[in-house]
Structures are given as structure tokens and as C-alpha cells.
């Protein structure tokens, strides 16, 4: 049974964890919510790297054989450094620009993400590689992380917050919206409701979590890290701050 560490700045990475658990049901997972330092989106790269070193050291001390950065901002800021400094394999979030661009019929794709992700080299390189002939519009999901961390996933407050960031993308003709933060899939029902209310019921929201889960499975196989489909699944949930948000969101998955 492999021991796999999964981290996020808060509860958003649980949207990735639930996809990983579907295809790797027999592993031992340690989920670390760094909510004492959440959100990462406006933090400096140096700050995030320092946090990731602490979290990685913790996971390795617990026997982790692989680590998932279930956070777009952390992936952008720190995954290259982690791969240089540590021997265990790391799997990060991949911007889902390619499938969005391949699937658009309007020729306009929207990206909702944190400021840190949109400014990161990883996202910008991927965007520039695939975006020829397609207009890519970007918007920070202002207040999205805070909504999810507080458990406000629906209702007037959530809808008003979502509308402010989603409407400009829809007004510009985006028919595919990339969810560039792992917190955002927890707002998917509200995103769809708001889009329909704005006259865009057919817009498609793209969550990269299933692809990340498949990538982790491939990496474990490539590295010869054993898995046991008959083992009893086990997960530890750890929070660096108030565990209330983590406990509340676990119930949703």
C-alpha cells in the first residue's frame, strides 16, 4: 500500500483527492490543509516555497512515497524546486487550457484562477503553447476561495460573488471555462446556475482533477510504487489551522 501526501492551501484540494480515491482506492492518503496560511493566491513565491518545504518534510517524515500538489498556485510556484530538492515524485495541477481550446466552438475560452496561478510561468507557457487561433480570457475568481473555506457554496452571497467574475467571460463569448483553482469545483452548481441565469446554460466548466488523478496513477506505476486494490483505504486529514472548514468539506466528498 502506497503512502501518498496531498496538500492544498485549504480544502480545495479535496476536489482532487476525491478523483484520486476513485482510481486508487487502496492507498494510504495524508491530506494536509494549510489553511493557517490560506489563501496562497496573493502570497509571494518565496512564501509559498517556504511553506511547501515544511509540508514536504512533514510528508516524508510520515513515510510518503509520492506527493500531490492539489493547488494550482503551489504547483506554479514550487513544483520545479521540489523536484530538484527531493527524491520522491511530485504531481501537480496542469492548467486545463488544451482541452478547453480543443473543444471550444465559439473560439473564446475563459479561465478562472487565482492571481498567483495566472501570473505563473507554468500557466502562461501552457496557454501560449496551445492558444493560437483562440482567444483566451482570464479573470481572478475574486472571493471564490473564501466562499469555499467558509462553506458558503450556494445562495445569494455565493451567486453574487460568482457572477462578478463569471459574467465578463460569458459576455465576451467564452463557451468553455477552465477552473484554474482546486477550490472552484465546489462552486460548480452555483457557477452553472449563474451561467444559466445570464443566458448561457450550455457553457462547459472544465475541472482538471480527473486528469491529475490519472497522472498520479501513471507516475506510481512508472516508479514502481506498489498499490494494492484489495487493501483497506485509509486517509488522514490534517489542518495547520482551524479544522472546521476541513471537517465541513469532507462531508461533501
N, C-alpha and C positions, 0 to 999 in steps of 0.2 A: 504493500500500500504506500503510495507516494504521499509525501507531505508537501503541500503547496501553500505558499503565502499569497494572499490577495490584499492589496491596500487601496485605499482611496482617501481623499481629504475628508470624507464623511460617509454618508450612507449611499451615495450614488453608485458606488462600485458593486452594490448588491444586485444591480440590474445585470452586471456582468457575471457575478457569482451564480445567479440562478441559471444562466445559459451554460456555464461551465459544468454545473452539477448535473445537467441533463445528459451530457455526453461522457462525463467522468463520474459516475455515481458512487464509485467505491473508494474514493480518495479521502485523505485527512486534510481538511482545509483549515487555515487560520486566517480569519478576516480581520483586518486592522482598520478601524475608522479613526483617522487623525483629526477628529472634529474639534479638538482643542486649538487647532491651527487652521480651521476651515473658515472661509473658502481659500483655495490656493490661487484662484484666478487673478487676483491683484497683487500677489506676493512676488518678490524678486526671484530670479532664477537661483541666486545663491541661497536664499532662504529655503527654497524647495529642495535643492540638492542636499542641504544640511539635514532636513527632515528625512529625506529618503535614505541617507546613510544610517541614521538612527534606526529607522524601521527595518532596513535590510539586515543590519546587525542583529536586531531582535529576532527576525525570522530565522536567520542562520543559526543563532543560538538555540532556537527551538527545533532545529533539525530540518528546516525547509530545504527541499531539493530543487525547487523552482519557485519563481515569484512572478506574479501578475500585477502590473501597474494598471489598475482598473480606474484610471484617471487620465484624461487627455492632457491636462496641464502638466501633471507629473511626468508623463511619458515624454512630452516635448522638452521639458526642462532637464530631465535627469537620466533617461534610459541609456544614452550613449556613455555617460560617465559610469553608470553602474556596470555596464558590460565590460568596461575597461578595468574596473577595480575589483570585481568579484567574479568567481568562477561559476556560480550557478547560472542557469539560463533565465533570461528575463523576457517576458511577453508584455507588450504594451498595447495601447489603443492606436488603431490605424484610422486616420480620417477617411470616412466613407464617401469620399469625393468621386472615386472611379465608378462605383455602381450607380450613383446619382446621375452622373454625366452620361453614362451609357444608357440610362433608362428615360431621361427627360424627353418629352415631346414638345415642350414649349421653347426649349433652348435656353432656359433660365433655371438655375439651381440656387437654392438658398442654403446657407449654413448658419446654424445657431450654435454658439460656443462661448466659452469664456474669453476674456481679453488675452489671457496668457496663451491659450491654445491658438487663437487667430494670429498672434504675433510670433508664434514658434516656427522654427525652421522646418520641422517635420511636416506641419500642416501646409506651409507655403510651398515647399518643394513638391508635395503631392498635388496640390492644386495646380501649380504651374505646369506640371508634367502632363496632366490629363485635360486641362480646361480649354484647349484650343477649339475655337468654334462655338464655345458655350459660355454664356455669361454667368459668372459665379458671384452672388451677392452674399455679404456677410453681416451678421448682426449679433452683438452680445446679448445673451439671454438675461437681461437685467432682472435680478431678483429671483431667478429660477432656482438657484441653489438654496437660497434662504427659504423659499417655499417648501422645498422637499425636506430640508433639515428640520423644519418646524412642523411637518406633517400636513401642511395645507396644500392638498393635491387637487382640490375641486372647490367649486363655489365662486361667489362674486370676486373675492380678492384674488384668487388664482387666475380666474378668467381675465380680469383687468390687467394683471401683471403680464400674462402670456400675450395678450392682444397687442400690447405696446411694442413688443419685439417681433411678433409674427406678422402683423399687418403690413409693415413696409416691404417685406419679402413677397407676400402674396400680391400686394398692389403692383409690384414690379413684374409679376408674371411667373414667379417661381412655382413649378409644379412638383418639384422634389425638394424636400427639406432634410438636410443632414443634421442629425442630433449629435453635436460635437462635444457633449459633456455627458458623463455617465449618470448624472442626476436627472437629466431631462426625460428619459423614457418613463420615469414615474409620473410625469405630467402628460403622458401621451393621450389619455382620454380627454383632458382639458384642451390640449392642442388641437385635437380633431374636432371637438365641439366648437371651439372658437373659429377654426378654419371654415367649418360648415356655416356658422353664423355670418361669416364675412363673404359667403357665396362661393366658397372653394371646397366643397365636400369631397372632391376627388384627389386632393393633394396627398402625396405619399410621403410619410416620415420614415427616414432610414436610420435604423439603430445598428451600430457596428458590433454589438455584443456577441451575436451568434458567430460572426467571423473570428472574433478573438478567442472564443471557446474552441473552435476548430483548430486555430493556430496553436493553442496550448497543447491540445491532444497530439498534434503533429510533432511539436518540439519534444514532448515527453517520449514519444516513440523513437524519434531520431537520436535522442540522448541515451536511450536505453533505460529510462527511469520507469521502473515497473509499476504497473497498475493492476488492480485485482477487482474485476467486475462483481465478484461474489462477496467482497469484503463489506462490512457494515459501514455505511457512510458516516462520517463524523466531522463536525465543524465547530470551531471555537470562534466566538465573536468577541472582539476586544475593542475598547474605545479609549482614546487618550484623554477624553474629556467626559462630559455628561453622557451617560449611556442611554438616556431616554430616547433620543432620536433613533439610535440603532435598534433598540428593543421594539420601538413602534414600527419601524420599516421592515424588520424581519418578518412580521406578521403578514406583510403584503406579498411575500415571495414563497 
